[in-house]
Amino acid sequence: MDNALSASAAAAPVMITPINAQPNFVQRLNGLPLRSKLTMGAGLAALAGAVLAITLWSSQGDYRPLFSGLADKDGGAVIGQLAALQVPYKHEAGGTILVPAGQVYELRMKLAAMGLPKGGTGNAVGFELMDKSSIGQTQFNERLNFQRGLEGELTRTITAMSDVADARVHLAIPQQNGFFREQQKPSASVVLTLRGGRTLDRNQIAGIVHLVSSAVPELNPKAVSVLDQTGALISQTGADTATGLDSQQLLYKQQVEAGFNKRIFELLEPVVGRDNLRSSVTADVDFSQTEATAEEYRPNQGPNAQAAVRSSQSNESNNASNATPTGVPGAATNQPPVPATAPVNGASAPLQAAQGAGAGGNSRREQVTNYEVDKTVRVTRGAVGNVKRLNAAIVVNHRSVTDAKGKTTQQPVPTEEITRLTDLVKEAMGFNTERGDSVKVISAPFVVDKTEPADVPIWKQPWLLDVARSAIVPLAFVAIALIAVFGMIRPAIKAAAPQPPEDKAETVDEVVDDEELLPGGAGMPRLEAPIHNEKLERARALARDNPVAVANIMRDWMAGETAA
């Protein structure tokens, strides 16, 4: 029977169409090796981290300083409040706290409402100390509280300046006694902590000194010392021991010299050319203060000058009495008087008769006239800052002369032109021979260092380096994301993806001993076997050489049995 079945099987055409059920993506993913699963998981984690980092980096925005130069205590308090408000921040060296630019002013107002930062003046107390008085308080305690309150008020006032971050004021107020000669004068010291990159000019320092000296009775401004955070004395009250001039006088001297230099440059630079002139002016300035008073008396002068009467006094007195007879008594006395005649040649006059005496008495007349005399009172105060002497030194560069062959040489400026330049400089300076001024103009070649422009490659340009520094972090995140996608996730997904649909149904259309086709073979598509398929060629050769064995194998396959 087996032989008959084998013969019938060999005679009938056989076609096998296996049905392949395609698994889904999860099943294919589960079927991957453990190494591929781990690689894919690591890639997904790296991709998620890179995306999260890029998102956080882009959401950070621009950070601006909220406070700078904070002390550790104030910085910790501010950071604690920022953490409570859930505000991102950055802490840099130097006590600088950075926050997003859009929240700087809002956070400053909120922290100011909380009393932050307290700064160095957070513990400074003012005159509110005087509000708390205790029973049994001594005079010493009252004086000490007043001094502390005054120091605190001065500290608050000084720290109100925009350039001052912190300040401390120390007052030395001695206790006064009844002896005037033994009383000591008060003094003060101020220590300033300036904000980063800030400085105080001389007017501001003088204002602080004047503020402290005015707040304490009998405090001389020269007894106030102002120091910065480095311990340097910034209040110069005395004169410079080297030059004998104080800071204001030195500044005035430098301004005078700079003014003369500017005049020389503006006058000579258009003549000799740009960068062909160097000048230096030294001014001897007299800062001494003199005052003279003079009185001059002189009579009225001039051809038509008239004496001015200052005062006139006239005094006249007359004392009269009755007439008494005079002369020689006799008949001649009663005769009228004879006209008087002058004696001639020494002869004596004839005797005259007695005459009646005139009215007796005496008279006196006095007149005193005082005339005005010219008087001149002259008070002379010498001006401070007069220029006593000027010295100017000027160097003019040699001129470049090109000959007919195109060769360039350096030649000195002619003497005639040097003389003309010297005259111009004297006129510009207000040259005064009596004052002892001196001007010297010479011609000399200038030594110019030849500096060749450095050929910086494009990858060393500053702008490119700045761009690279700002873009290196996001580019690194993008590179990590690309490596994770194309190097770890994509191979795993490709391995788990379904293969292109291939028709696994094979049609056995082999003729065994006759021309009859196998049943069902007409409706099945014919597969074109690969040209170079060694296994398929051997199977075809086996079917041709031993068709019975092949039929038995196919029968066993269909019956679900394993071939022996």
C-alpha positions as MATLAB code, in Angstrom:
seq = 'MDNALSASAAAAPVMITPINAQPNFVQRLNGLPLRSKLTMGAGLAALAGAVLAITLWSSQGDYRPLFSGLADKDGGAVIGQLAALQVPYKHEAGGTILVPAGQVYELRMKLAAMGLPKGGTGNAVGFELMDKSSIGQTQFNERLNFQRGLEGELTRTITAMSDVADARVHLAIPQQNGFFREQQKPSASVVLTLRGGRTLDRNQIAGIVHLVSSAVPELNPKAVSVLDQTGALISQTGADTATGLDSQQLLYKQQVEAGFNKRIFELLEPVVGRDNLRSSVTADVDFSQTEATAEEYRPNQGPNAQAAVRSSQSNESNNASNATPTGVPGAATNQPPVPATAPVNGASAPLQAAQGAGAGGNSRREQVTNYEVDKTVRVTRGAVGNVKRLNAAIVVNHRSVTDAKGKTTQQPVPTEEITRLTDLVKEAMGFNTERGDSVKVISAPFVVDKTEPADVPIWKQPWLLDVARSAIVPLAFVAIALIAVFGMIRPAIKAAAPQPPEDKAETVDEVVDDEELLPGGAGMPRLEAPIHNEKLERARALARDNPVAVANIMRDWMAGETAA';
ca = [
       0.000    0.000    0.000;
       2.841    2.304    0.772;
       4.321    1.567   -2.524;
       1.044    2.359   -4.262;
       0.693    5.578   -2.306;
       4.243    6.485   -3.162;
       3.583    5.784   -6.779;
       0.397    7.837   -6.781;
       2.155   10.650   -4.963;
       4.943   10.487   -7.444;
       2.512   10.565  -10.303;
       0.379   13.475   -8.988;
       1.766   17.009   -9.071;
       2.371   18.492   -5.615;
       2.274   22.314   -4.707;
       2.997   23.645   -1.223;
       1.963   27.180   -0.202;
       3.116   27.863    3.386;
       1.326   30.706    5.185;
       3.725   33.041    7.100;
       2.142   35.138    9.888;
       3.944   38.571   10.163;
       4.746   39.510   13.829;
       4.057   43.122   14.984;
       6.723   45.737   15.941;
       6.670   44.963   19.648;
       7.193   41.277   18.997;
      10.050   42.021   16.635;
      11.488   44.407   19.213;
      11.273   41.759   21.902;
      12.996   39.374   19.572;
      16.084   41.556   19.306;
      19.261   40.522   21.102;
      19.917   41.932   24.549;
      22.835   43.984   23.262;
      20.653   45.732   20.714;
      18.012   46.432   23.347;
      20.601   48.008   25.677;
      22.051   50.080   22.844;
      18.635   51.353   21.881;
      17.790   52.236   25.505;
      21.048   54.117   25.969;
      20.425   55.999   22.726;
      16.926   57.004   23.803;
      18.237   58.198   27.179;
      21.037   60.222   25.527;
      18.562   61.756   23.073;
      16.169   62.732   25.860;
      19.011   64.263   27.880;
      20.280   66.252   24.902;
      16.803   67.561   24.093;
      16.248   68.526   27.749;
      19.646   70.268   27.943;
      18.994   72.220   24.735;
      15.587   73.245   26.050;
      17.016   74.444   29.360;
      19.875   76.211   27.624;
      17.529   78.091   25.303;
      15.144   78.971   28.141;
      17.884   80.468   30.340;
      18.056   83.710   28.357;
      20.253   86.671   29.290;
      21.414   86.969   32.902;
      22.112   90.368   34.436;
      23.691   91.291   37.800;
      21.132   91.702   40.563;
      23.663   92.819   43.194;
      27.437   93.141   43.102;
      30.018   93.159   45.868;
      27.755   91.567   48.454;
      29.164   90.270   51.697;
      28.824   86.565   52.413;
      26.074   87.149   54.950;
      24.016   89.353   52.646;
      24.671   87.070   49.675;
      23.371   84.056   51.578;
      20.225   85.932   52.613;
      19.555   87.065   49.047;
      20.105   83.567   47.625;
      17.744   82.135   50.234;
      15.005   84.556   49.208;
      15.584   83.818   45.502;
      15.269   80.103   46.181;
      12.041   80.747   48.098;
      10.708   82.772   45.161;
      11.750   79.971   42.756;
      13.874   82.317   40.671;
      16.890   80.870   38.796;
      20.147   82.556   39.698;
      23.879   82.328   39.236;
      26.508   83.196   41.831;
      29.858   84.485   40.618;
      33.043   85.475   42.394;
      33.143   88.858   44.050;
      29.695   88.609   45.594;
      27.823   89.029   42.283;
      24.412   87.395   41.879;
      22.960   87.056   38.365;
      19.275   86.631   37.564;
      17.279   86.663   34.289;
      17.387   90.105   32.716;
      13.613   90.486   32.662;
      13.295   90.072   36.433;
      16.141   92.311   37.688;
      14.134   95.390   38.678;
      11.179   93.426   40.006;
      13.419   91.329   42.240;
      15.249   94.401   43.505;
      11.963   95.950   44.611;
      10.820   92.738   46.280;
      14.117   92.250   48.101;
      14.189   95.919   49.135;
      10.747   95.453   50.707;
      12.253   92.576   52.683;
      15.177   94.731   53.797;
      17.749   92.987   51.626;
      20.567   93.431   51.163;
      21.311   94.957   54.519;
      24.876   95.803   53.629;
      27.393   97.125   56.092;
      24.876   99.670   57.383;
      22.339   97.107   58.409;
      23.561   97.281   62.003;
      24.170  101.044   61.999;
      21.968  102.802   64.494;
      21.278  106.489   64.614;
      19.690  108.829   67.095;
      17.020  106.263   67.867;
      19.393  105.167   70.612;
      18.400  108.311   72.485;
      14.769  107.199   72.499;
      15.575  104.361   74.872;
      16.547  105.703   78.254;
      16.925  103.567   81.324;
      16.701  104.471   84.957;
      20.107  105.000   86.471;
      21.768  105.926   83.175;
      24.935  107.878   83.824;
      26.211  110.910   82.000;
      28.942  108.813   80.456;
      26.371  106.450   78.945;
      24.380  109.358   77.569;
      27.488  110.858   75.987;
      28.470  107.467   74.549;
      24.998  106.884   73.079;
      25.030  110.338   71.535;
      28.397  109.647   69.924;
      27.205  106.278   68.607;
      24.038  107.845   67.241;
      26.026  110.596   65.527;
      28.361  108.031   63.970;
      25.386  106.004   62.730;
      23.687  109.039   61.188;
      26.886  110.046   59.406;
      27.316  106.468   58.166;
      23.805  106.413   56.744;
      24.334  109.741   55.020;
      27.642  108.745   53.457;
      26.373  105.358   52.250;
      23.530  107.148   50.459;
      26.105  108.084   47.808;
      25.847  105.947   44.703;
      29.572  105.079   44.604;
      29.841  104.058   48.283;
      28.828  100.520   49.216;
      29.685  100.719   52.906;
      31.147  103.229   55.336;
      32.285  103.421   58.928;
      32.733  106.634   60.868;
      34.858  106.893   64.020;
      34.614  110.049   66.095;
      37.068  110.997   68.804;
      35.281  113.586   70.934;
      37.285  114.410   74.067;
      35.554  115.293   77.290;
      35.691  118.997   77.943;
      36.894  120.365   81.283;
      36.878  123.737   82.919;
      40.370  124.720   81.796;
      40.222  126.321   78.383;
      43.919  125.922   77.614;
      43.879  122.188   78.298;
      40.884  121.357   76.087;
      41.582  118.970   73.216;
      40.136  119.254   69.743;
      37.957  116.447   68.295;
      38.999  114.357   65.301;
      37.330  111.862   62.973;
      38.184  108.954   60.672;
      36.053  107.633   57.804;
      36.605  104.253   56.118;
      34.835  103.806   52.776;
      34.104  100.624   50.854;
      33.571  101.640   47.244;
      31.571   99.669   44.738;
      33.380   97.639   42.120;
      35.099   99.816   39.551;
      33.988  103.084   41.208;
      36.178  105.943   42.419;
      35.555  109.247   44.165;
      36.778  112.529   42.749;
      38.280  115.273   44.902;
      35.042  117.209   45.149;
      33.223  114.195   46.578;
      36.004  113.530   49.086;
      35.998  117.193   50.111;
      32.220  116.961   50.535;
      32.555  113.982   52.902;
      35.217  115.812   54.926;
      33.065  118.934   55.138;
      30.017  116.865   56.124;
      31.799  115.195   59.045;
      33.528  118.379   60.219;
      30.252  120.299   60.168;
      28.427  117.651   62.195;
      30.871  117.802   65.122;
      31.421  121.109   66.954;
      34.924  122.589   66.743;
      36.089  119.838   64.384;
      38.689  121.132   61.964;
      38.416  119.680   58.421;
      42.153  118.978   58.552;
      41.475  116.586   61.455;
      39.233  114.357   59.283;
      40.909  111.387   57.559;
      39.193  109.456   54.766;
      40.462  105.988   53.752;
      39.281  103.493   51.142;
      38.871   99.745   51.514;
      42.545   99.170   50.654;
      43.726  101.404   53.484;
      44.938  104.194   51.220;
      44.475  107.762   52.444;
      42.368  109.554   49.832;
      41.858  112.852   51.668;
      44.924  115.000   51.014;
      44.626  117.957   53.335;
      48.266  119.024   53.431;
      50.730  120.079   50.772;
      53.014  117.830   48.811;
      56.280  117.610   50.686;
      58.281  117.085   47.504;
      57.065  120.095   45.518;
      55.506  122.184   48.266;
      52.219  122.297   46.368;
      48.893  120.782   47.259;
      46.744  118.805   44.876;
      44.746  121.773   43.617;
      47.888  123.744   42.868;
      49.444  120.812   41.039;
      46.267  120.405   39.014;
      46.288  124.103   38.113;
      49.957  123.897   37.060;
      49.226  120.907   34.834;
      46.272  122.699   33.273;
      48.420  125.745   32.484;
      51.091  123.587   30.835;
      48.494  121.610   28.895;
      46.933  124.851   27.647;
      50.245  126.106   26.258;
      50.944  122.715   24.650;
      47.557  122.809   22.981;
      48.240  126.267   21.579;
      51.568  125.130   20.132;
      50.054  122.044   18.518;
      47.125  123.947   17.032;
      49.509  126.503   15.559;
      52.365  124.334   14.241;
      50.730  121.035   13.361;
      49.101  122.363   10.150;
      52.533  123.657    9.109;
      54.767  120.639    9.785;
      52.118  117.934    9.392;
      50.419  115.486   11.681;
      52.616  113.359   13.972;
      55.659  115.472   13.043;
      55.694  117.587   16.191;
      56.455  117.043   19.840;
      56.375  119.785   22.453;
      56.782  120.156   26.186;
      56.061  123.274   28.224;
      57.144  123.815   31.822;
      55.463  126.583   33.774;
      56.826  128.102   36.959;
      53.710  129.295   38.772;
      53.781  131.589   41.787;
      51.204  130.599   44.389;
      52.401  132.977   47.103;
      49.850  135.380   48.556;
      51.006  138.988   49.153;
      49.162  142.064   50.400;
      50.590  145.616   50.639;
      49.057  148.892   51.940;
      50.568  152.296   50.997;
      49.597  155.925   51.764;
      50.921  158.790   49.618;
      50.732  162.551   50.378;
      51.504  165.156   47.730;
      50.477  168.748   46.962;
      48.130  169.637   44.232;
      49.975  169.380   40.976;
      49.420  170.692   37.503;
      49.524  174.160   35.913;
      45.879  174.914   36.658;
      45.708  173.195   39.978;
      44.005  175.231   42.659;
      44.388  174.679   46.308;
      41.274  173.301   47.873;
      40.422  175.087   51.148;
      39.824  172.531   53.809;
      39.021  175.002   56.661;
      39.294  178.781   57.282;
      39.281  180.556   60.656;
      39.308  184.373   61.158;
      39.669  186.135   64.568;
      39.618  189.970   65.111;
      39.703  191.846   68.468;
      39.612  195.699   69.218;
      39.976  197.363   72.664;
      39.235  201.245   72.601;
      39.613  203.965   75.527;
      39.028  207.844   76.069;
      41.495  210.288   74.432;
      44.146  211.934   76.684;
      46.068  215.153   75.933;
      49.534  214.690   74.643;
      52.357  216.867   73.521;
      54.241  219.900   75.018;
      52.029  222.021   77.186;
      51.742  225.688   76.152;
      50.170  228.027   73.651;
      51.039  225.800   70.783;
      48.917  223.129   72.256;
      45.782  224.853   71.330;
      46.914  225.416   67.737;
      45.769  223.215   64.938;
      48.277  220.622   63.962;
      50.845  221.440   61.318;
      51.193  219.024   58.471;
      53.923  216.569   59.130;
      57.094  216.800   57.144;
      59.930  214.424   56.863;
      63.293  215.550   58.228;
      65.820  216.493   55.632;
      69.484  215.730   56.031;
      68.976  214.362   59.443;
      67.617  217.670   60.817;
      65.231  217.210   63.567;
      61.685  218.206   63.121;
      60.475  221.430   64.770;
      58.805  221.216   68.009;
      55.152  220.894   67.660;
      52.504  222.014   69.972;
      50.751  219.630   72.208;
      47.827  217.920   70.586;
      44.965  216.169   71.838;
      45.548  212.478   71.919;
      43.463  210.225   69.769;
      41.243  207.582   71.054;
      43.369  205.055   72.903;
      43.142  201.174   72.691;
      44.579  198.085   70.831;
      43.270  195.810   68.082;
      44.185  192.225   66.930;
      43.251  190.300   63.819;
      44.034  186.558   63.123;
      43.097  184.430   60.116;
      44.001  180.710   59.716;
      43.323  178.892   56.405;
      43.920  175.109   56.020;
      44.325  173.787   52.487;
      43.631  170.096   51.400;
      46.684  167.965   50.526;
      46.372  164.909   48.125;
      46.400  161.537   49.909;
      46.458  158.087   48.229;
      45.821  154.836   50.153;
      46.716  151.782   48.022;
      46.026  148.166   49.113;
      47.651  145.616   46.789;
      46.876  141.897   46.935;
      49.047  139.739   44.740;
      47.180  137.369   42.434;
      47.642  133.674   43.202;
      48.838  131.527   40.321;
      50.802  134.033   38.311;
      53.182  132.546   35.778;
      56.714  133.540   36.699;
      58.513  131.779   33.874;
      57.809  129.583   30.857;
      60.150  127.087   29.208;
      59.183  125.410   25.939;
      61.033  122.639   24.096;
      59.804  121.668   20.608;
      61.078  118.965   18.268;
      60.135  118.949   14.575;
      60.563  115.819   12.502;
      62.800  115.767    9.429;
      61.087  116.165    6.100;
      60.837  113.427    3.499;
      62.242  114.557    0.124;
      61.860  112.458   -3.026;
      64.372  113.039   -5.821;
      63.864  112.583   -9.533;
      64.761  108.898   -9.358;
      62.054  108.248   -6.774;
      64.432  107.816   -3.836;
      63.123  109.198   -0.545;
      65.498  110.750    1.947;
      65.095  112.534    5.277;
      66.364  116.115    5.421;
      66.355  118.528    8.367;
      64.126  121.562    8.404;
      65.967  124.658    7.175;
      67.271  127.139    9.727;
      65.152  129.964    8.337;
      61.994  127.938    8.882;
      63.111  126.973   12.381;
      63.479  130.663   13.149;
      59.983  131.394   11.852;
      58.538  128.545   13.904;
      60.312  129.871   16.990;
      58.757  133.305   16.467;
      55.332  131.748   16.099;
      55.762  129.808   19.332;
      56.864  132.938   21.193;
      53.803  134.826   20.036;
      51.513  131.932   20.984;
      53.017  131.652   24.469;
      53.178  135.353   25.227;
      56.958  135.312   25.402;
      58.382  137.773   27.923;
      62.112  138.418   28.013;
      62.003  140.223   31.362;
      60.293  137.214   32.873;
      63.089  134.927   31.716;
      61.075  132.803   29.287;
      62.911  130.481   26.923;
      61.859  128.685   23.716;
      63.920  126.055   21.911;
      62.904  124.575   18.551;
      65.072  121.910   16.884;
      64.734  119.518   13.971;
      65.484  115.829   14.514;
      64.421  112.574   12.813;
      61.699  110.607   14.544;
      62.319  106.905   15.078;
      59.213  104.988   14.034;
      58.915  101.333   14.913;
      57.757   99.377   11.912;
      55.025   97.022   12.965;
      53.763   94.700   10.315;
      50.119   93.765   10.586;
      49.790   90.275   11.911;
      48.072   87.929    9.510;
      45.683   86.243   11.896;
      44.005   83.189   10.379;
      40.264   83.066   10.231;
      40.001   80.478   12.976;
      41.890   82.792   15.358;
      39.753   85.860   14.781;
      38.241   87.201   18.023;
      34.724   87.365   16.658;
      34.916   83.755   15.503;
      36.231   82.651   18.889;
      33.365   84.439   20.626;
      30.840   82.768   18.353;
      32.483   79.388   18.937;
      32.414   79.859   22.723;
      28.748   80.782   22.678;
      27.781   77.972   20.285;
      29.966   75.163   21.590;
      27.486   74.050   24.253;
      24.382   73.808   22.012;
      26.452   72.230   19.228;
      27.715   69.611   21.677;
      24.135   68.793   22.686;
      23.097   68.532   19.021;
      26.055   66.235   18.286;
      25.088   63.992   21.192;
      21.511   63.857   19.918;
      22.647   62.962   16.367;
      24.991   60.246   17.625;
      22.201   58.810   19.757;
      19.731   58.820   16.857;
      21.897   57.562   13.985;
      24.362   55.452   15.937;
      22.175   53.763   18.545;
      18.440   54.145   17.932;
      18.271   53.915   14.142;
      20.144   50.560   13.838;
      17.860   48.993   16.484;
      14.708   50.276   14.787;
      15.994   49.059   11.417;
      16.641   45.618   12.847;
      13.159   45.464   14.340;
      11.439   46.783   11.206;
       9.575   44.173    9.051;
      11.381   42.792    6.036;
      10.066   43.642    2.587;
       7.169   41.314    1.705;
       8.406   38.221   -0.077;
       6.136   35.500   -1.412;
       7.297   32.384    0.370;
       4.868   30.139   -1.483;
       6.756   27.887   -3.753;
       5.147   26.198   -6.698;
       6.482   22.800   -7.475;
       5.802   22.585  -11.124;
       7.983   19.754  -12.037;
       6.903   17.151  -14.490;
       7.374   13.678  -13.217;
       7.103   11.037  -15.988;
       4.316   12.956  -17.773;
       3.120   16.357  -18.899;
       0.366   16.702  -16.270;
       0.554   19.721  -14.033;
       0.118   19.506  -10.331;
      -3.386   20.401   -9.110;
      -3.774   24.028   -8.169;
      -0.661   24.981  -10.008;
      -2.459   27.032  -12.630;
      -3.660   29.730  -10.217;
      -0.432   30.147   -8.293;
       2.181   32.639   -9.384;
       5.378   31.284  -10.657;
       8.489   32.365   -8.844;
      11.541   33.158  -10.768;
      14.371   31.379   -9.129;
      17.615   33.202   -8.709;
      20.062   32.503  -11.435;
      22.911   31.806   -9.092;
      21.222   29.816   -6.351;
      23.270   26.748   -5.685;
      20.799   25.144   -3.258;
      17.889   25.529   -5.621;
      19.868   23.982   -8.440;
      20.770   20.973   -6.303;
      17.094   20.569   -5.275;
      16.026   20.606   -8.911;
      18.687   18.097   -9.799;
      17.533   15.808   -6.976;
      13.922   16.052   -8.169;
      14.933   15.106  -11.660;
      17.201   12.262  -10.615;
      15.086   10.820   -7.794;
      11.482   12.002   -8.041;
      10.160    9.281   -5.724;
      12.320   10.415   -2.826;
      11.275   14.004   -3.312;
       7.632   13.023   -3.368;
       8.016   11.119   -0.118;
       9.677   14.107    1.483;
       6.873   16.397    0.431;
       4.279   13.926    1.700;
       5.978   13.767    5.069;
       6.025   17.570    5.240;
       2.336   17.802    4.579;
       1.584   15.083    7.125;
       3.623   16.937    9.750;
       6.106   14.147   10.223;
       9.804   14.465   10.430;
      11.696   12.725    7.727;
      13.782    9.864    8.893;
];
